């Protein structure tokens, strides 16, 4: 079976708009062009990664030294008379994928029908409902109802909620749009001051998405992801990762060591119970079972004012491939060592100079198709405009 993988990081926005002819913003197009190769690590067997970019032969050789896979452009796919594709696997299912792949649609055995009902899963309320079920089970060290906030559909109620949280002692207040990704659709208020720009953000969010999620800021110690896959109406647990994000919520990478070695011992039993409960709840949802692919649940560890370590078991559900799934795949080629990182141009103005320096300072050593130590680029430095990804094993 040959599947075509396609990186479309703007899938949430396409789902929100519900448009087949949706055009992503320039920021999402750059993200797509810079990081599409990260999906390479999800390929299995005869799978193919789709792109319209040409990348260096040197990078192709490096990728093949660790993982068998094929990357093809639209032109190459059309010219390959023998190639027949069974289906496509986007980063996330969305109405515009069919249009994005229209030039090669004749290569697929049968068309894939987008299910409009999936929009309900992308909405943060879906994850919020799952969170409340986790709280109901009274698992030790799980966040309480009073700390999870809520959704509001009117400007006055959003502003009142912000005021109430600060009066109750919140150090900061977090506002999130129901449909958002890659750190977008997030606003953190450090003080109780509703400026004109905050009002405009709220008004725009309500007009575009219908509601805003408001919650107290938590003193986070770790971002974690619980990772699952759906196949033939059965959801299975794949693993978990500890990851990092920027101050704006944008994914920055993951530690590739074993998850259980990165979490506090006293929380291990509670986290195991949470994973079991999440798996049970996910498998009881017919819409999720109708999917085919991956699901990620973002969670966090945090400390209370009294220094007690707690778990927020479900910040959001991502019914799609995630960077966490990429990190799981990268663990296998590093033998659970090292760090997977994504740099932005703001952190590193010259990607080419950075790559040259890292290759000199951390020479690559590969043994039995695994990285023993060293620096390994995951993106093509010649094409990278705003983002650059790599592995470092020291």
Number of C-alpha atoms within 10 A of each C-alpha: 10 17 20 20 22 23 24 23 23 24 26 24 19 24 24 19 17 15 13 16 14 19 14 17 11 9 10 16 14 16 21 19 21 22 21 23 22 19 22 24 22 20 20 15 11 13 23 25 25 24 19 12 13 11 16 11 9 9 16 14 10 13 19 12 15 19 19 14 18 18 21 16 15 15 12 13 19 16 10 10 9 8 13 15 20 16 19 23 21 22 23 25 27 26 22 23 24 19 13 16 14 12 13 15 18 13 19 17 11 11 13 14 9 14 13 12 10 17 19 13 16 24 21 22 19 15 20 20 11 20 22 16 14 23 18 12 12 11 16 15 17 22 22 15 12 9 14 18 19 18 21 17 15 15 17 11 13 23 17 10 21 25 17 13 20 17 11 9 9 19 16 18 22 17 24 21 23 24 23 19 18 17 15 13 17 18 18 17 17 13 13 17 10 12 9 9 9 15 14 11 16 23 17 12 21 19 13 13 16 15 23 26 21 23 22 24 19 20 17 15 13 17 18 25 25 25 23 24 21 20 13 10 15 16 22 17 17 14 16 22 24 24 23 17 16 10 9 13 15 15 19 17 23 26 21 27 18 17 15 13 9 13 15 10 9 10 16 13 11 17 20 11 15 23 19 12 17 22 17 13 13 19 17 13 11 10 15 19 17 15 21 18 20 23 26 24 21 23 19 20 22 17 15 12 8 6 9 9 19 21 24 24 27 24 18 22 22 20 25 23 24 20 19 25 26 18 24 23 20 26 23 17 19 22 14 18 21 22 21 23 20 20 17 16 13 9 11 14 13 12 22 14 11 13 17 10 12 16 14 11 11 15 12 17 14 14 10 9 14 17 26 17 19 19 23 23 19 22 21 22 21 11 16 19 16 19 22 25 23 17 24 20 19 13
